[in-house]
Amino acid sequence: MKKIHIIAMVLIILSVGVLFMASNDIATYSTFSEAHASGKKVKVAGQLMKEKDMFYDPVKDPNYFSFHLKDVEGTETKVVLLGAKPQDFELSEQVVLTGKMTDEEFLATEMLVKCPSKYKNEEEYLKLEQG
């Protein structure tokens, strides 16, 4: 075999390995009940329960933030984020968490926050102008 064939085979094998590892990270959104049933690391999307208590004390523990989230089924669950509270978290429209369910709470290791669009007022103005 020529060197070029060996190099090409190694590159193909590495590419397949990288794609396989990346496919494990791609997941559909679950609900809290599905997360509880599976016991595995999942992604859950939901809305922040702004009327419920939030706890964050950066002096005591900067990597502990707790709040309540309602998933797409309407299930409300306490969430513990193992990280700092994001800036302007209270303004969020939707939250996507990565983590797993314990007995009574969702233990999140990663969080994505969808905040209101800065163009929202412009959209409303254009709708009023057109309608």
TIDOVEX-456004 format. One record per atom (N, C-alpha, C): residue number from 1; residue in three letters; atom name; y, x negated, z. Coordinates in nm, 2 decimals. Example, Ala and Ser with C-alpha at 12.3 -4.5 7.8 and 13.67 -1.06 7.14 Angstrom:
TIDOVEX-456004
{site 1, 'ALA', 'N', {-0.57, -1.32, 0.78}}
{site 1, 'ALA', 'CA', {-0.45, -1.23, 0.78}}
{site 1, 'ALA', 'C', {-0.33, -1.32, 0.78}}
{site 2, 'SER', 'N', {-0.22, -1.28, 0.71}}
{site 2, 'SER', 'CA', {-0.11, -1.37, 0.71}}
{site 2, 'SER', 'C', {0.00, -1.29, 0.79}}
This chain:
TIDOVEX-456004
{site 1, 'MET', 'N', {-0.12, -0.08, 0.00}}
{site 1, 'MET', 'CA', {0.00, 0.00, 0.00}}
{site 1, 'MET', 'C', {0.13, -0.09, 0.00}}
{site 2, 'LYS', 'N', {0.22, -0.04, -0.07}}
{site 2, 'LYS', 'CA', {0.35, -0.11, -0.07}}
{site 2, 'LYS', 'C', {0.43, -0.08, 0.05}}
{site 3, 'LYS', 'N', {0.52, -0.18, 0.08}}
{site 3, 'LYS', 'CA', {0.60, -0.16, 0.20}}
{site 3, 'LYS', 'C', {0.69, -0.03, 0.20}}
{site 4, 'ILE', 'N', {0.73, 0.00, 0.08}}
{site 4, 'ILE', 'CA', {0.82, 0.12, 0.06}}
{site 4, 'ILE', 'C', {0.74, 0.25, 0.10}}
{site 5, 'HIS', 'N', {0.61, 0.25, 0.06}}
{site 5, 'HIS', 'CA', {0.53, 0.37, 0.09}}
{site 5, 'HIS', 'C', {0.51, 0.38, 0.24}}
{site 6, 'ILE', 'N', {0.49, 0.27, 0.31}}
{site 6, 'ILE', 'CA', {0.47, 0.27, 0.46}}
{site 6, 'ILE', 'C', {0.60, 0.31, 0.53}}
{site 7, 'ILE', 'N', {0.71, 0.26, 0.48}}
{site 7, 'ILE', 'CA', {0.84, 0.30, 0.54}}
{site 7, 'ILE', 'C', {0.86, 0.45, 0.52}}
{site 8, 'ALA', 'N', {0.83, 0.50, 0.40}}
{site 8, 'ALA', 'CA', {0.85, 0.64, 0.37}}
{site 8, 'ALA', 'C', {0.77, 0.73, 0.46}}
{site 9, 'MET', 'N', {0.64, 0.69, 0.48}}
{site 9, 'MET', 'CA', {0.55, 0.76, 0.57}}
{site 9, 'MET', 'C', {0.60, 0.76, 0.71}}
{site 10, 'VAL', 'N', {0.65, 0.65, 0.76}}
{site 10, 'VAL', 'CA', {0.70, 0.64, 0.89}}
{site 10, 'VAL', 'C', {0.82, 0.74, 0.91}}
{site 11, 'LEU', 'N', {0.91, 0.73, 0.81}}
{site 11, 'LEU', 'CA', {1.03, 0.82, 0.81}}
{site 11, 'LEU', 'C', {0.99, 0.97, 0.81}}
{site 12, 'ILE', 'N', {0.89, 1.00, 0.73}}
{site 12, 'ILE', 'CA', {0.85, 1.14, 0.73}}
{site 12, 'ILE', 'C', {0.79, 1.19, 0.86}}
{site 13, 'ILE', 'N', {0.71, 1.10, 0.92}}
{site 13, 'ILE', 'CA', {0.65, 1.13, 1.05}}
{site 13, 'ILE', 'C', {0.76, 1.14, 1.16}}
{site 14, 'LEU', 'N', {0.86, 1.06, 1.16}}
{site 14, 'LEU', 'CA', {0.97, 1.06, 1.25}}
{site 14, 'LEU', 'C', {1.05, 1.19, 1.23}}
{site 15, 'SER', 'N', {1.07, 1.23, 1.11}}
{site 15, 'SER', 'CA', {1.15, 1.35, 1.08}}
{site 15, 'SER', 'C', {1.08, 1.47, 1.13}}
{site 16, 'VAL', 'N', {0.95, 1.48, 1.11}}
{site 16, 'VAL', 'CA', {0.87, 1.59, 1.16}}
{site 16, 'VAL', 'C', {0.87, 1.60, 1.31}}
{site 17, 'GLY', 'N', {0.86, 1.49, 1.37}}
{site 17, 'GLY', 'CA', {0.87, 1.48, 1.52}}
{site 17, 'GLY', 'C', {1.01, 1.53, 1.57}}
{site 18, 'VAL', 'N', {1.11, 1.49, 1.51}}
{site 18, 'VAL', 'CA', {1.25, 1.53, 1.55}}
{site 18, 'VAL', 'C', {1.26, 1.68, 1.53}}
{site 19, 'LEU', 'N', {1.22, 1.73, 1.42}}
{site 19, 'LEU', 'CA', {1.23, 1.88, 1.39}}
{site 19, 'LEU', 'C', {1.14, 1.96, 1.49}}
{site 20, 'PHE', 'N', {1.03, 1.91, 1.53}}
{site 20, 'PHE', 'CA', {0.94, 1.97, 1.63}}
{site 20, 'PHE', 'C', {1.01, 1.98, 1.76}}
{site 21, 'MET', 'N', {1.07, 1.87, 1.80}}
{site 21, 'MET', 'CA', {1.14, 1.86, 1.93}}
{site 21, 'MET', 'C', {1.27, 1.95, 1.93}}
{site 22, 'ALA', 'N', {1.34, 1.96, 1.82}}
{site 22, 'ALA', 'CA', {1.45, 2.05, 1.81}}
{site 22, 'ALA', 'C', {1.42, 2.19, 1.81}}
{site 23, 'SER', 'N', {1.30, 2.23, 1.76}}
{site 23, 'SER', 'CA', {1.26, 2.37, 1.75}}
{site 23, 'SER', 'C', {1.23, 2.42, 1.89}}
{site 24, 'ASN', 'N', {1.19, 2.33, 1.99}}
{site 24, 'ASN', 'CA', {1.17, 2.37, 2.12}}
{site 24, 'ASN', 'C', {1.30, 2.41, 2.19}}
{site 25, 'ASP', 'N', {1.41, 2.36, 2.15}}
{site 25, 'ASP', 'CA', {1.54, 2.39, 2.21}}
{site 25, 'ASP', 'C', {1.60, 2.52, 2.16}}
{site 26, 'ILE', 'N', {1.56, 2.56, 2.04}}
{site 26, 'ILE', 'CA', {1.61, 2.68, 1.98}}
{site 26, 'ILE', 'C', {1.54, 2.80, 2.04}}
{site 27, 'ALA', 'N', {1.62, 2.89, 2.10}}
{site 27, 'ALA', 'CA', {1.55, 3.00, 2.16}}
{site 27, 'ALA', 'C', {1.64, 3.13, 2.14}}
{site 28, 'THR', 'N', {1.57, 3.24, 2.14}}
{site 28, 'THR', 'CA', {1.64, 3.36, 2.14}}
{site 28, 'THR', 'C', {1.68, 3.40, 2.28}}
{site 29, 'TYR', 'N', {1.78, 3.49, 2.29}}
{site 29, 'TYR', 'CA', {1.82, 3.53, 2.42}}
{site 29, 'TYR', 'C', {1.72, 3.62, 2.49}}
{site 30, 'SER', 'N', {1.70, 3.59, 2.62}}
{site 30, 'SER', 'CA', {1.61, 3.67, 2.70}}
{site 30, 'SER', 'C', {1.70, 3.76, 2.80}}
{site 31, 'THR', 'N', {1.63, 3.85, 2.87}}
{site 31, 'THR', 'CA', {1.69, 3.92, 2.97}}
{site 31, 'THR', 'C', {1.64, 3.87, 3.11}}
{site 32, 'PHE', 'N', {1.70, 3.91, 3.22}}
{site 32, 'PHE', 'CA', {1.66, 3.86, 3.35}}
{site 32, 'PHE', 'C', {1.52, 3.90, 3.38}}
{site 33, 'SER', 'N', {1.47, 4.02, 3.34}}
{site 33, 'SER', 'CA', {1.34, 4.06, 3.36}}
{site 33, 'SER', 'C', {1.24, 3.98, 3.28}}
{site 34, 'GLU', 'N', {1.27, 3.94, 3.16}}
{site 34, 'GLU', 'CA', {1.19, 3.85, 3.08}}
{site 34, 'GLU', 'C', {1.18, 3.71, 3.13}}
{site 35, 'ALA', 'N', {1.30, 3.67, 3.19}}
{site 35, 'ALA', 'CA', {1.30, 3.53, 3.25}}
{site 35, 'ALA', 'C', {1.22, 3.53, 3.37}}
{site 36, 'HIS', 'N', {1.22, 3.64, 3.45}}
{site 36, 'HIS', 'CA', {1.14, 3.65, 3.57}}
{site 36, 'HIS', 'C', {0.99, 3.65, 3.54}}
{site 37, 'ALA', 'N', {0.95, 3.72, 3.43}}
{site 37, 'ALA', 'CA', {0.81, 3.73, 3.39}}
{site 37, 'ALA', 'C', {0.76, 3.60, 3.34}}
{site 38, 'SER', 'N', {0.84, 3.53, 3.26}}
{site 38, 'SER', 'CA', {0.79, 3.41, 3.20}}
{site 38, 'SER', 'C', {0.79, 3.29, 3.29}}
{site 39, 'GLY', 'N', {0.89, 3.28, 3.38}}
{site 39, 'GLY', 'CA', {0.90, 3.16, 3.47}}
{site 39, 'GLY', 'C', {0.94, 3.04, 3.40}}
{site 40, 'LYS', 'N', {0.97, 3.05, 3.28}}
{site 40, 'LYS', 'CA', {1.01, 2.93, 3.20}}
{site 40, 'LYS', 'C', {1.16, 2.92, 3.18}}
{site 41, 'LYS', 'N', {1.21, 2.81, 3.13}}
{site 41, 'LYS', 'CA', {1.35, 2.79, 3.10}}
{site 41, 'LYS', 'C', {1.39, 2.88, 2.98}}
{site 42, 'VAL', 'N', {1.49, 2.97, 3.00}}
{site 42, 'VAL', 'CA', {1.53, 3.06, 2.89}}
{site 42, 'VAL', 'C', {1.68, 3.06, 2.88}}
{site 43, 'LYS', 'N', {1.73, 3.13, 2.78}}
{site 43, 'LYS', 'CA', {1.88, 3.15, 2.76}}
{site 43, 'LYS', 'C', {1.90, 3.30, 2.78}}
{site 44, 'VAL', 'N', {2.00, 3.33, 2.87}}
{site 44, 'VAL', 'CA', {2.03, 3.47, 2.90}}
{site 44, 'VAL', 'C', {2.18, 3.49, 2.87}}
{site 45, 'ALA', 'N', {2.21, 3.60, 2.79}}
{site 45, 'ALA', 'CA', {2.35, 3.63, 2.76}}
{site 45, 'ALA', 'C', {2.39, 3.76, 2.84}}
{site 46, 'GLY', 'N', {2.51, 3.76, 2.89}}
{site 46, 'GLY', 'CA', {2.56, 3.88, 2.96}}
{site 46, 'GLY', 'C', {2.71, 3.88, 2.99}}
{site 47, 'GLN', 'N', {2.75, 3.98, 3.07}}
{site 47, 'GLN', 'CA', {2.89, 3.99, 3.10}}
{site 47, 'GLN', 'C', {2.91, 3.96, 3.25}}
{site 48, 'LEU', 'N', {3.02, 3.90, 3.28}}
{site 48, 'LEU', 'CA', {3.05, 3.86, 3.41}}
{site 48, 'LEU', 'C', {3.09, 3.99, 3.49}}
{site 49, 'MET', 'N', {3.03, 4.00, 3.61}}
{site 49, 'MET', 'CA', {3.07, 4.11, 3.70}}
{site 49, 'MET', 'C', {3.19, 4.07, 3.78}}
{site 50, 'LYS', 'N', {3.31, 4.10, 3.73}}
{site 50, 'LYS', 'CA', {3.43, 4.05, 3.80}}
{site 50, 'LYS', 'C', {3.46, 4.11, 3.93}}
{site 51, 'GLU', 'N', {3.40, 4.23, 3.96}}
{site 51, 'GLU', 'CA', {3.42, 4.30, 4.08}}
{site 51, 'GLU', 'C', {3.33, 4.24, 4.20}}
{site 52, 'LYS', 'N', {3.23, 4.17, 4.16}}
{site 52, 'LYS', 'CA', {3.14, 4.10, 4.26}}
{site 52, 'LYS', 'C', {3.20, 3.97, 4.30}}
{site 53, 'ASP', 'N', {3.15, 3.92, 4.42}}
{site 53, 'ASP', 'CA', {3.20, 3.80, 4.48}}
{site 53, 'ASP', 'C', {3.15, 3.68, 4.39}}
{site 54, 'MET', 'N', {3.24, 3.58, 4.39}}
{site 54, 'MET', 'CA', {3.22, 3.45, 4.33}}
{site 54, 'MET', 'C', {3.24, 3.35, 4.44}}
{site 55, 'PHE', 'N', {3.15, 3.24, 4.44}}
{site 55, 'PHE', 'CA', {3.17, 3.14, 4.54}}
{site 55, 'PHE', 'C', {3.17, 3.00, 4.48}}
{site 56, 'TYR', 'N', {3.27, 2.93, 4.51}}
{site 56, 'TYR', 'CA', {3.28, 2.79, 4.46}}
{site 56, 'TYR', 'C', {3.37, 2.72, 4.56}}
{site 57, 'ASP', 'N', {3.31, 2.62, 4.63}}
{site 57, 'ASP', 'CA', {3.38, 2.53, 4.72}}
{site 57, 'ASP', 'C', {3.36, 2.39, 4.68}}
{site 58, 'PRO', 'N', {3.46, 2.33, 4.60}}
{site 58, 'PRO', 'CA', {3.44, 2.20, 4.54}}
{site 58, 'PRO', 'C', {3.44, 2.09, 4.65}}
{site 59, 'VAL', 'N', {3.50, 2.12, 4.77}}
{site 59, 'VAL', 'CA', {3.50, 2.02, 4.87}}
{site 59, 'VAL', 'C', {3.36, 2.01, 4.94}}
{site 60, 'LYS', 'N', {3.30, 2.12, 4.96}}
{site 60, 'LYS', 'CA', {3.16, 2.13, 5.02}}
{site 60, 'LYS', 'C', {3.05, 2.08, 4.92}}
{site 61, 'ASP', 'N', {3.05, 2.14, 4.80}}
{site 61, 'ASP', 'CA', {2.95, 2.10, 4.70}}
{site 61, 'ASP', 'C', {3.01, 2.14, 4.56}}
{site 62, 'PRO', 'N', {3.06, 2.03, 4.49}}
{site 62, 'PRO', 'CA', {3.12, 2.06, 4.36}}
{site 62, 'PRO', 'C', {3.02, 2.10, 4.25}}
{site 63, 'ASN', 'N', {2.89, 2.10, 4.28}}
{site 63, 'ASN', 'CA', {2.79, 2.14, 4.18}}
{site 63, 'ASN', 'C', {2.72, 2.26, 4.22}}
{site 64, 'TYR', 'N', {2.79, 2.35, 4.29}}
{site 64, 'TYR', 'CA', {2.73, 2.48, 4.33}}
{site 64, 'TYR', 'C', {2.84, 2.59, 4.30}}
{site 65, 'PHE', 'N', {2.81, 2.68, 4.21}}
{site 65, 'PHE', 'CA', {2.89, 2.79, 4.18}}
{site 65, 'PHE', 'C', {2.81, 2.91, 4.16}}
{site 66, 'SER', 'N', {2.84, 3.02, 4.24}}
{site 66, 'SER', 'CA', {2.76, 3.14, 4.23}}
{site 66, 'SER', 'C', {2.84, 3.26, 4.19}}
{site 67, 'PHE', 'N', {2.78, 3.35, 4.11}}
{site 67, 'PHE', 'CA', {2.85, 3.47, 4.06}}
{site 67, 'PHE', 'C', {2.75, 3.57, 4.02}}
{site 68, 'HIS', 'N', {2.79, 3.69, 3.98}}
{site 68, 'HIS', 'CA', {2.69, 3.79, 3.93}}
{site 68, 'HIS', 'C', {2.71, 3.82, 3.78}}
{site 69, 'LEU', 'N', {2.60, 3.84, 3.71}}
{site 69, 'LEU', 'CA', {2.61, 3.86, 3.57}}
{site 69, 'LEU', 'C', {2.52, 3.99, 3.54}}
{site 70, 'LYS', 'N', {2.57, 4.06, 3.44}}
{site 70, 'LYS', 'CA', {2.49, 4.18, 3.39}}
{site 70, 'LYS', 'C', {2.44, 4.15, 3.25}}
{site 71, 'ASP', 'N', {2.31, 4.15, 3.23}}
{site 71, 'ASP', 'CA', {2.25, 4.12, 3.10}}
{site 71, 'ASP', 'C', {2.26, 4.24, 3.01}}
{site 72, 'VAL', 'N', {2.20, 4.23, 2.89}}
{site 72, 'VAL', 'CA', {2.21, 4.33, 2.78}}
{site 72, 'VAL', 'C', {2.14, 4.46, 2.82}}
{site 73, 'GLU', 'N', {2.04, 4.45, 2.91}}
{site 73, 'GLU', 'CA', {1.97, 4.57, 2.96}}
{site 73, 'GLU', 'C', {2.05, 4.64, 3.07}}
{site 74, 'GLY', 'N', {2.15, 4.57, 3.13}}
{site 74, 'GLY', 'CA', {2.23, 4.63, 3.24}}
{site 74, 'GLY', 'C', {2.18, 4.58, 3.37}}
{site 75, 'THR', 'N', {2.09, 4.49, 3.38}}
{site 75, 'THR', 'CA', {2.04, 4.43, 3.50}}
{site 75, 'THR', 'C', {2.14, 4.34, 3.56}}
{site 76, 'GLU', 'N', {2.18, 4.36, 3.69}}
{site 76, 'GLU', 'CA', {2.28, 4.27, 3.75}}
{site 76, 'GLU', 'C', {2.20, 4.17, 3.84}}
{site 77, 'THR', 'N', {2.23, 4.04, 3.83}}
{site 77, 'THR', 'CA', {2.16, 3.94, 3.90}}
{site 77, 'THR', 'C', {2.26, 3.83, 3.95}}
{site 78, 'LYS', 'N', {2.23, 3.78, 4.07}}
{site 78, 'LYS', 'CA', {2.31, 3.67, 4.12}}
{site 78, 'LYS', 'C', {2.27, 3.54, 4.04}}
{site 79, 'VAL', 'N', {2.37, 3.47, 4.00}}
{site 79, 'VAL', 'CA', {2.35, 3.34, 3.92}}
{site 79, 'VAL', 'C', {2.40, 3.23, 4.00}}
{site 80, 'VAL', 'N', {2.32, 3.12, 4.01}}
{site 80, 'VAL', 'CA', {2.37, 3.00, 4.07}}
{site 80, 'VAL', 'C', {2.38, 2.89, 3.96}}
{site 81, 'LEU', 'N', {2.50, 2.84, 3.94}}
{site 81, 'LEU', 'CA', {2.52, 2.74, 3.84}}
{site 81, 'LEU', 'C', {2.52, 2.60, 3.91}}
{site 82, 'LEU', 'N', {2.43, 2.51, 3.86}}
{site 82, 'LEU', 'CA', {2.43, 2.38, 3.92}}
{site 82, 'LEU', 'C', {2.53, 2.29, 3.85}}
{site 83, 'GLY', 'N', {2.65, 2.32, 3.87}}
{site 83, 'GLY', 'CA', {2.76, 2.25, 3.80}}
{site 83, 'GLY', 'C', {2.89, 2.31, 3.85}}
{site 84, 'ALA', 'N', {3.00, 2.25, 3.80}}
{site 84, 'ALA', 'CA', {3.13, 2.30, 3.84}}
{site 84, 'ALA', 'C', {3.17, 2.43, 3.78}}
{site 85, 'LYS', 'N', {3.26, 2.50, 3.84}}
{site 85, 'LYS', 'CA', {3.31, 2.63, 3.79}}
{site 85, 'LYS', 'C', {3.40, 2.59, 3.67}}
{site 86, 'PRO', 'N', {3.38, 2.66, 3.55}}
{site 86, 'PRO', 'CA', {3.47, 2.63, 3.44}}
{site 86, 'PRO', 'C', {3.61, 2.69, 3.46}}
{site 87, 'GLN', 'N', {3.70, 2.62, 3.40}}
{site 87, 'GLN', 'CA', {3.84, 2.66, 3.41}}
{site 87, 'GLN', 'C', {3.86, 2.80, 3.34}}
{site 88, 'ASP', 'N', {3.93, 2.89, 3.40}}
{site 88, 'ASP', 'CA', {3.96, 3.02, 3.34}}
{site 88, 'ASP', 'C', {3.83, 3.10, 3.33}}
{site 89, 'PHE', 'N', {3.74, 3.08, 3.42}}
{site 89, 'PHE', 'CA', {3.61, 3.15, 3.41}}
{site 89, 'PHE', 'C', {3.62, 3.30, 3.42}}
{site 90, 'GLU', 'N', {3.72, 3.35, 3.50}}
{site 90, 'GLU', 'CA', {3.74, 3.49, 3.53}}
{site 90, 'GLU', 'C', {3.79, 3.56, 3.40}}
{site 91, 'LEU', 'N', {3.84, 3.49, 3.30}}
{site 91, 'LEU', 'CA', {3.88, 3.55, 3.18}}
{site 91, 'LEU', 'C', {3.77, 3.57, 3.07}}
{site 92, 'SER', 'N', {3.65, 3.52, 3.10}}
{site 92, 'SER', 'CA', {3.55, 3.52, 3.00}}
{site 92, 'SER', 'C', {3.51, 3.66, 2.97}}
{site 93, 'GLU', 'N', {3.47, 3.68, 2.84}}
{site 93, 'GLU', 'CA', {3.42, 3.80, 2.79}}
{site 93, 'GLU', 'C', {3.26, 3.80, 2.79}}
{site 94, 'GLN', 'N', {3.20, 3.69, 2.76}}
{site 94, 'GLN', 'CA', {3.06, 3.68, 2.76}}
{site 94, 'GLN', 'C', {3.02, 3.54, 2.81}}
{site 95, 'VAL', 'N', {2.90, 3.54, 2.88}}
{site 95, 'VAL', 'CA', {2.85, 3.41, 2.93}}
{site 95, 'VAL', 'C', {2.71, 3.40, 2.88}}
{site 96, 'VAL', 'N', {2.68, 3.28, 2.84}}
{site 96, 'VAL', 'CA', {2.54, 3.24, 2.80}}
{site 96, 'VAL', 'C', {2.49, 3.13, 2.89}}
{site 97, 'LEU', 'N', {2.38, 3.16, 2.96}}
{site 97, 'LEU', 'CA', {2.32, 3.07, 3.06}}
{site 97, 'LEU', 'C', {2.19, 3.01, 3.01}}
{site 98, 'THR', 'N', {2.16, 2.89, 3.04}}
{site 98, 'THR', 'CA', {2.03, 2.83, 3.02}}
{site 98, 'THR', 'C', {1.98, 2.79, 3.16}}
{site 99, 'GLY', 'N', {1.86, 2.84, 3.19}}
{site 99, 'GLY', 'CA', {1.80, 2.81, 3.32}}
{site 99, 'GLY', 'C', {1.67, 2.89, 3.34}}
{site 100, 'LYS', 'N', {1.63, 2.91, 3.47}}
{site 100, 'LYS', 'CA', {1.51, 2.99, 3.49}}
{site 100, 'LYS', 'C', {1.53, 3.07, 3.62}}
{site 101, 'MET', 'N', {1.45, 3.18, 3.62}}
{site 101, 'MET', 'CA', {1.46, 3.27, 3.73}}
{site 101, 'MET', 'C', {1.38, 3.22, 3.85}}
{site 102, 'THR', 'N', {1.44, 3.24, 3.97}}
{site 102, 'THR', 'CA', {1.37, 3.21, 4.09}}
{site 102, 'THR', 'C', {1.33, 3.35, 4.15}}
{site 103, 'ASP', 'N', {1.29, 3.36, 4.27}}
{site 103, 'ASP', 'CA', {1.25, 3.49, 4.33}}
{site 103, 'ASP', 'C', {1.37, 3.60, 4.32}}
{site 104, 'GLU', 'N', {1.49, 3.56, 4.36}}
{site 104, 'GLU', 'CA', {1.60, 3.65, 4.37}}
{site 104, 'GLU', 'C', {1.72, 3.62, 4.29}}
{site 105, 'GLU', 'N', {1.73, 3.50, 4.23}}
{site 105, 'GLU', 'CA', {1.85, 3.46, 4.15}}
{site 105, 'GLU', 'C', {1.81, 3.38, 4.03}}
{site 106, 'PHE', 'N', {1.91, 3.37, 3.94}}
{site 106, 'PHE', 'CA', {1.89, 3.29, 3.82}}
{site 106, 'PHE', 'C', {1.95, 3.16, 3.84}}
{site 107, 'LEU', 'N', {1.88, 3.05, 3.83}}
{site 107, 'LEU', 'CA', {1.92, 2.91, 3.85}}
{site 107, 'LEU', 'C', {1.96, 2.85, 3.72}}
{site 108, 'ALA', 'N', {2.09, 2.84, 3.69}}
{site 108, 'ALA', 'CA', {2.14, 2.80, 3.56}}
{site 108, 'ALA', 'C', {2.17, 2.65, 3.57}}
{site 109, 'THR', 'N', {2.13, 2.58, 3.46}}
{site 109, 'THR', 'CA', {2.17, 2.44, 3.45}}
{site 109, 'THR', 'C', {2.28, 2.41, 3.34}}
{site 110, 'GLU', 'N', {2.29, 2.51, 3.25}}
{site 110, 'GLU', 'CA', {2.40, 2.50, 3.15}}
{site 110, 'GLU', 'C', {2.46, 2.64, 3.13}}
{site 111, 'MET', 'N', {2.59, 2.63, 3.09}}
{site 111, 'MET', 'CA', {2.66, 2.76, 3.07}}
{site 111, 'MET', 'C', {2.76, 2.74, 2.96}}
{site 112, 'LEU', 'N', {2.76, 2.84, 2.87}}
{site 112, 'LEU', 'CA', {2.86, 2.86, 2.76}}
{site 112, 'LEU', 'C', {2.95, 2.98, 2.79}}
{site 113, 'VAL', 'N', {3.08, 2.97, 2.79}}
{site 113, 'VAL', 'CA', {3.16, 3.08, 2.82}}
{site 113, 'VAL', 'C', {3.24, 3.12, 2.69}}
{site 114, 'LYS', 'N', {3.24, 3.25, 2.66}}
{site 114, 'LYS', 'CA', {3.32, 3.30, 2.55}}
{site 114, 'LYS', 'C', {3.44, 3.36, 2.61}}
{site 115, 'CYS', 'N', {3.55, 3.30, 2.58}}
{site 115, 'CYS', 'CA', {3.68, 3.35, 2.64}}
{site 115, 'CYS', 'C', {3.75, 3.44, 2.53}}
{site 116, 'PRO', 'N', {3.85, 3.52, 2.58}}
{site 116, 'PRO', 'CA', {3.92, 3.60, 2.48}}
{site 116, 'PRO', 'C', {3.99, 3.52, 2.38}}
{site 117, 'SER', 'N', {3.99, 3.57, 2.26}}
{site 117, 'SER', 'CA', {4.06, 3.50, 2.15}}
{site 117, 'SER', 'C', {4.21, 3.49, 2.17}}
{site 118, 'LYS', 'N', {4.27, 3.38, 2.14}}
{site 118, 'LYS', 'CA', {4.41, 3.37, 2.15}}
{site 118, 'LYS', 'C', {4.48, 3.45, 2.03}}
{site 119, 'TYR', 'N', {4.40, 3.49, 1.94}}
{site 119, 'TYR', 'CA', {4.45, 3.57, 1.83}}
{site 119, 'TYR', 'C', {4.43, 3.72, 1.84}}
{site 120, 'LYS', 'N', {4.38, 3.76, 1.96}}
{site 120, 'LYS', 'CA', {4.35, 3.90, 1.98}}
{site 120, 'LYS', 'C', {4.47, 3.99, 1.97}}
{site 121, 'ASN', 'N', {4.59, 3.94, 2.02}}
{site 121, 'ASN', 'CA', {4.71, 4.02, 2.01}}
{site 121, 'ASN', 'C', {4.76, 4.03, 1.87}}
{site 122, 'GLU', 'N', {4.74, 3.93, 1.79}}
{site 122, 'GLU', 'CA', {4.78, 3.93, 1.65}}
{site 122, 'GLU', 'C', {4.69, 4.03, 1.57}}
{site 123, 'GLU', 'N', {4.56, 4.04, 1.61}}
{site 123, 'GLU', 'CA', {4.47, 4.13, 1.54}}
{site 123, 'GLU', 'C', {4.51, 4.27, 1.57}}
{site 124, 'GLU', 'N', {4.54, 4.30, 1.70}}
{site 124, 'GLU', 'CA', {4.58, 4.44, 1.73}}
{site 124, 'GLU', 'C', {4.71, 4.48, 1.66}}
{site 125, 'TYR', 'N', {4.80, 4.38, 1.65}}
{site 125, 'TYR', 'CA', {4.93, 4.41, 1.58}}
{site 125, 'TYR', 'C', {4.91, 4.44, 1.44}}
{site 126, 'LEU', 'N', {4.82, 4.36, 1.37}}
{site 126, 'LEU', 'CA', {4.79, 4.39, 1.23}}
{site 126, 'LEU', 'C', {4.72, 4.52, 1.21}}
{site 127, 'LYS', 'N', {4.64, 4.56, 1.30}}
{site 127, 'LYS', 'CA', {4.57, 4.69, 1.29}}
{site 127, 'LYS', 'C', {4.67, 4.81, 1.30}}
{site 128, 'LEU', 'N', {4.76, 4.79, 1.40}}
{site 128, 'LEU', 'CA', {4.87, 4.89, 1.42}}
{site 128, 'LEU', 'C', {4.96, 4.90, 1.29}}
{site 129, 'GLU', 'N', {4.99, 4.79, 1.24}}
{site 129, 'GLU', 'CA', {5.08, 4.78, 1.12}}
{site 129, 'GLU', 'C', {5.01, 4.84, 1.00}}
{site 130, 'GLN', 'N', {4.88, 4.82, 0.98}}
{site 130, 'GLN', 'CA', {4.81, 4.88, 0.87}}
{site 130, 'GLN', 'C', {4.78, 5.03, 0.89}}
{site 131, 'GLY', 'N', {4.75, 5.07, 1.01}}
{site 131, 'GLY', 'CA', {4.71, 5.21, 1.04}}
{site 131, 'GLY', 'C', {4.83, 5.29, 1.07}}
